[in-house]
Amino acid sequence: MLDFAIFWDWLAFAVRWLHVITAIAWIGSSFYFVALDLGLRQRPGLPAGAFGEEWQVHGGGFYHIQKYLVAPAEMPEHLTWFKWESYATWLSGLALLAVVYYSGASLFLIDPAVLDVSVPVAILVSLACLASGWIVYDLLCRWLIGKADTGLMILLYVVLVFMAWGLTHLFTGRAAFLHLGAITATIMSANVFMVIIPNQKIVVADLIAGRKPDPKYGKIAKQRSLHNNYLTLPVLFLMLSNHYPLAFGTEFNWVIASLVFLMGVLIRHYFNTVHARKGNPTWTWLATCILFILVIWLSTAPKVLTGEARASAAAQVYVASAHFPAVRDTVLGAHWALLGYAGVEALVAEARSGAAGQFALMVRYIDKAGLKDALHRQDWAAFARGYNGPGYAGNGYDRKIAAAYRRHAGAAATVATPAPAEPVLRQGARGEAVRELQRSLTALGHPVAADGAFGPATAAALKKFQRRNGLAADGIAGPATFAALHRALASQTGFAALAALFRSWFARLTGRRG
């Protein structure tokens, strides 16, 4: 198991490295050709059909480049295509999405508080977002081709803002940002694969056949290439943002993403203007800095806009404690960024939300810190060292965990043992049978307090279980539902069983019944 985990981590590293390399190649060629295009000079005596030329010096020599807006009079002997940089970037990006976000969907992709769906559904939604983004963009471009480019750009920006908002209602904030970048990158790569290269192939085919190429194909390809140029910088930000929770860990993350697109347009406008020798619009840098300051403010002070009390203010009572310095840098607290929280306050808020939140926090850390293998091996010293830090031995955490495991080893199996005759349970029911139902739902990933009272929360958790197991989602525990529960519990092995053990242990430590 450990060998597989190491292999998978290195696989993610390799794919990420490949993605970075191919992206550099693609973005580099995009920047170069746009700058070259804008810097072309016209002079008398250019060959027939040539629009302009440029002399460049690099690598100890001179380059003389001429551009034909449509095509030269005859097919050249040598022709270099620039396409695989784009294709390889998109393919490696999709592979990275699968290796990290699809394989770890329950941790990185799905936020039950936003949209509680199964892993397969979440993956299908992700792929649908990539496809629909391109379809909407392409339809808008075909609808407005040959018309006002500025109006098209504004309309496309409105669509991007809507997508930024919509994605935050489908996935985690981190995944929403990544998908917005992936949708944009899909549009850019599809522009190359579906429009630019096919149009250029039509022109080449006309030259080979001795026909005069239609200039419309070059015009369409140029429009798509310009869009790619302006979308490049926002894509880079969205990809990098996944390493910085301040970018996506706020309810205003979709606004931040929208402002980032404006920042990217402003920066590219500056360079495109300079390369075209049309001035030096330094105001774009000032505007970009102002937008970036606004992004910083939105990431750190969103409660000013909502009117809610800031978490930091609510935590002052704990900060004022004389014991705060001693616990400030505990293992979990120090790794708030690793766990995907916007800040320490966000981690604390989840921990204070109740047993379910604390358990979710614990499991998230166990997974991210790579401690699952230690649990499987029952290597309590290794687990305690990773979870509690180097001082675990002095506190005897490994011995306490080992003793708790021996004491509660039968807890998970006990939950899975069917009662001789289960009653039909519905809202309003109370007693030990309800408590056992609640324990079973929690063990199967539908956490609910084991208080022995069948209330709305228990009904909601039961309906989720019923839907995922092909049952009528009526919120009533009858024979068919109990049979499905027993089957699901019996199939639990490895980490799932240990998770059920830890739920029971945590409940006892916190003084909660069940």
N, C-alpha and C positions, 0 to 999 in steps of 0.2 A: 504493500500500500504506500509506504514511504517512497519507494522507488518511482512509483507512478506519479505521485505528487511532485517530486523533483523534476521528472521528465516533463510534466504538464507545465510547470512554471518556466522551465527553459524553453519549451515550445512557444509559450506566450512571449518570452523575451525575444526569441528568434523572429517570430512573425512581426513583432513591434519594430525590431531593428530593420527588417526588410521593408516595412511600411514607411519608415522614416527615410530610408535610402531612396526608394522609388519616388516618394513625395518630393524630395529635394531635386531629383532629376526632372520631374514634371514641372514643378514650380519654377525651377531655374530656366528651363526652356521657354515657359510661358512669359516670364518677365523679360527674357532676352528678345523674343520675337516681337512683343508689343513695343518695347523700347526701340528696336530696329525699325519697325513699321512707322512709328511716329517720327523717327529721325531721318527719314528718307529725304534726299534733296533732288530737285529737278534741275536740269541743265540742258542747254542745246546739244544736239548730237547724240542723244540717247538712242539705243536701238528701237526699232519700231515696236510699239506695244509696251515698252518699259515705262513705268510710272515714275521711278526715282531710283537713286543709288545712294550708297553709303560706303565710305572708306573707314576701316577700323584697323587698329594696331593691337596685337596681342601675341604673347609667346614668341617674341623676337621676329615677327613678320607682319605683313600688311594683308588685309582682306578687302577685296572689292566686291560689293554685293549689289545686285540690281533686282528690283521687284517688278513683276508683271501683274497688273491687277486681274487680268483674265488668264492669259496664257501666252507663252512665246509663239512664234510663227510655226515652229515644229517641235516635236517631242525631243527633249534633251537626252543625251546618251546616259547620263548618270542622274539619279533622282533619289534623294534621301527623305524617308517618311518619318515624321515624329508622331508616333501613336502609342507605342508600347510603354512609354513613360506613364501615360494616363491609365492605360489598361492595368498595368502592374500595380499602380497605386491603389486603384479601386479594388482589385482582387485581393491584395494583401490587407486592405482595410476591412473588407468583408470577412476575411479569415480571422482577423484580430477581433472583430465583433463577435464571431462565433466562439472563439477560444475563451474570451474573457466574459462577455455579457450573456451569451446564450448558455454556456456551460455553467455559469454562476448566476443564472437568472434570478433565483430566489434572493440573492444577496445584492446584486448590482442593478437588476432590471425592474423587478416588481416591488412596488410599495403598496401593501394592502390598504393603507390609509388613503391612497389615491385611486387605485383600481385593483381590486382583489380578483386576480385571474390565475389560472394555472400556468405552468411554465410553457407548455406547447402553445397556448393561446397568446401569451405574451410575445413569443417568438414570431408567430404569425402576424400579430399586430405590428411588430417591428419591421418585418419585411414588407407589409402592406404600406407602411409609412414611406419607406424608401421608393417603392414603385409609384405611389400616388403623387409624391412630390415631383418626380420627373414628368408624369403625365400632365399635371396641372400646368407646370412651367412650359412644357412643349406646346400645349394647346394655346396658351396665351401668346407665345412667340409666333406661332403660325397664324393666329387671328390678327395680330398687329404687325405682321411683317411688312416692311416698306412704309410704315407709318411712323409717327413720332417716337423716336427712341427714348427720349426723356420720359414721356408718358408711360411707356412700357416698363422702364426701370422703376418708376414710382409704384406702378401696379404690382410689379414683382416684389417690391419691398413690403407692401401691404400683405401680400400672401405669406412672406417669410415671417412677419410679425405674428400673423394668425397661427402659423405652424409652431412658432416658439411658444405661444400661449397654450395651444392644444396639446403639445407634447408633455407639458408639465401636468396635464390632467390624465396622462396615460402611464408615465413611468416615474421612477425616482428622479430627483433633480439632476443628479449626475448623468443618468441615462438619457434624460431629456436633452441636455446639452450635447451629448455625444451624438444622439440621433439627428439633431438639427444640423450638426456638422456633417454627419453621414449623408443626410438628404441633399445638402448642398454639394458635397463631393460627388454624389451620384448624378446630380444634374450636370456638373462640370464634365465628368467622364462620359456620360451619355451624349453630351454635346459633341465630344470628339468621335465617339463610336457610331452614333446615330445620324449625325448631321455633317460635321466638318470633313471627316475622312471620306464618307460616301460621296459628298459633293465634289471633293477633289478627284476622286476616282472617275466621276462622270466627265470631268474636264480632261483628264488624262486619256480616257477612252475616246473622246472626241478628237483629240490631237492625233492619236494613233490611227484613227479612221480617216483623218484628213478633213474633218468637219470643223467649223468655227465654233468654239465653245460659247455657251450662253453665259453672260456676265452675272446673271442672277445668283448662280451657285456660289460664286466667290463672295457676293454681297451677304448672302445668308450665313456663310461660314464665318465671315468677318464679324458679324453681329454676335454670334455665339462665342467666338473667341474673346471679344471684348467683355462679355458677361463673365466668362471664366476669369479674366484678369481682375475684375472688381470683386469677385467672390473669394479670391485666394486667401486674403488676410483674415477675414472672419472665420474661414474654415480652420486655419492654424490656431486661432484663439480658442475655438470651441474644442479642438482636440486637446490642447494643453490645459484647458480649464478643468479637466477631470482630475488633475493632480492638485487642484486648489479649491477646496470646498467653499471658500468665500465667494467664488463666482457663481456656484449653483445652489448653495445651501441657504437660500432665502426665498420667501414667497414672491419676491420681485425678480426672480432669476430670468423670467421671460422678457422683462423690460431690459435687463442687463444685456441679454443676447441681442435684442433689437437695436440697442445703442451700439453694440460692437459692430454690427453691420454698417452703421453710419460711419463709425471710426475707420473701418476698412476702406469704404468708398472715398472718404476724404484723403486718406494717405495715398491711395492709388491715383486720385485726381491730381494730387501735387506732382507725383513723379511722371504721370502721363503728360501733364502740361509742360513740365520742364523738358522732357524728352522731345516733345513736339515743338520746342523753342517758341512757346506762346506766353512766356512770362515766368514769374516766380511767385506763385500764390502762397506765401508763407502763412496767410490767415488760416489755411487748412490745419496747420500744426496747432495753432491756438485753439481752434474749434475742437480738435481731437483731444487736446489736454483737458478742456472743459468737460467734454463727454466722459473722459476717463475718471475725472474727479467725481462726476455724478454717479458713475458706476461704483466707485469706492464707497460713496455715501449710501447708495442703495444696498450694498452688501453688509454694511456695518450698523446702519441706523434705520431699518425698515419700520420699527415700531412707531416712529414719529408720524408716519403716514397712516398707520392703522389705528392709532389712539390707544393701543394696548400697552400695558406696563412691560418694560423691557426685562428680559430674563435676568440680566445682570443686577438689576435693582432688587428683584425677588431673592437673589442669592446673597445679598449683603449680610443677612443674618448669619450665614455660614462662613463668609469671608471674614467677618468680625471675630469669629471664634478663635481662641488661643491655640486650638489644635489644627487650624486650617493649614499652616505651613507644612505640618507633618504629613498631611494627606493629599496636598495639592498635586504632587507628582506621582501618585499611585499609577500602577501599570495601565489600568483602563483609562483613567483621566488623561494621561500623557499621550495616549494614542487616539485622541478624538478624530484627528485628520485621517489616520489610517482606516478608521471605522466608517468614514464617510459623513461625519457630522459637520455642521457649519462652524461649530465652536464648542468649547467645554460646556457652555451653558446649555446647548442643545443636547449633549450627552447626559448632563445632569437632569434635564427635563424628562428625558426618556426613563432614566432610573427612578425618578420620583413619580412616574405615572402609575406605578403599581407592580405587582409581581410579574405580570405579563411583560411589561416594559423592561424590567430588570433581567428577566430570563432571556428576552430577545437580545439585549445588550451582551449578556454573557455568551450566548451562542455565536453571535456575530464576531466577538473577539476570539473565541476558540477557533472559529473557521479561518479568520484572517491571520491569526498568529501561527497557524499550522500545528495546532495542538491535538487535532483529531486522531492522529496516529498514536500519540501517547495514551489517549483514552482507550483506543482499541487494544493496545498492548497492556493496559492497566499499569503503565509506568507512572505511578503517582508522583514520584520525585520529579520526573521530567515535566509532567503537567503542572505541578505546583510551581516549579521554577519559571516556566513560561507565563503562567497566569498571575502569580503573586510576586514575582521578582526574586532576586538573589537571596532575600531574607526569609524565604519560605521555611528553611530548615530550623532556624531559630524559633519560629512560631509553630513548628510542628504541623504545617499544613498538609504535607504529604501523608503523615501518619493519620491525621484526622480524616482525610479523604478516603484512605484505605479502610479505616474503621467504618466510615459511613457506607462505603460500598458493600462491605461484608454484611452490615446491618440491614441494608435496603436492597440487597441483590435480587430479592424475589418480588420487589414492588412492581416492576414492569410486567412480569409474567402474571402477577395477581390481577392486574387491570384487564389482561386479555382473557381471563377465565370466565366463561359465561355463567351467569347465575342460573339456577335450576329452572326458573320460570320468570322471565322479566315481564313486569307490567307494562302497559302502554303508558308512556309518559308524554305530557304536553304542558303548556304554560299553566302555572298555578300549582303544579305538583311539588312536593317537598319530601325530603327524606334521604336515606342512604343510597337508594337506587338512583336518584337524581345526581347525587355526588359522584357515584361511579360513572354515570354517563358523562359528567363534566370532566372527570379525570381522563376518560377515554378520548374525548374530543380534543383535550389539550395535548395528550400524547401523540395525536395524529396531525398536529399542526393547526388546530383551531382553538387557540387558548381562550379559556373562560374560567372564572373563579369557581373553585370547587366548594361552594357554600351550601349545597343541598337544596337550593331554591331555583326552580325552573322559571326564569324570567326571560325578558326580551333578548338579553345577551346570549343566553344558552340557546334560545330558539334560532337566533341569527347564526351562531356557530354550527348548529345542527343542520340548518338549511344549506350552508356552504358544503358540509360534508356530503349531504344527500345529492346535491347537484354534481359534485365531482365523482360520485359513484353511480350515476345514472338512475337515481331514485327520485320519486316525487318529492320536491322540496316543499313539504307542508309543515316542517318544524315539529313533527310528531314522531316520537321514537316508538315504533311498533316492531313486530317480529322481523320484517325485512330489513329495517334499519339496524337492529341489534345484530343480525346475522352479518351484515356488511361491516359493522364495527369490529366484530370478532375476527373476521377474515383479515381486515386491515391491520389490526393489532398483532395478529399471529404472524404476519409477514414482516413485521419490524425486526431488523437485525442491526448489529453494529452500532453506528453513531445514533440512530434513532432510538434504540433501546436505552443507550446511555443517557440520551437527552431526557427520556422519561424518568430515569433514575434521578437525574439532577433536579428535575422539576419537583419531585417528591421531597428530595433533600432540602432544596431551597425553601419549600413551603414550611417544612418543619423548623428550619433555622429562623424563619421570620415569624414564627408563632401562628401561621395560618393553618386552619384545619384542611385536611385533604392534601 
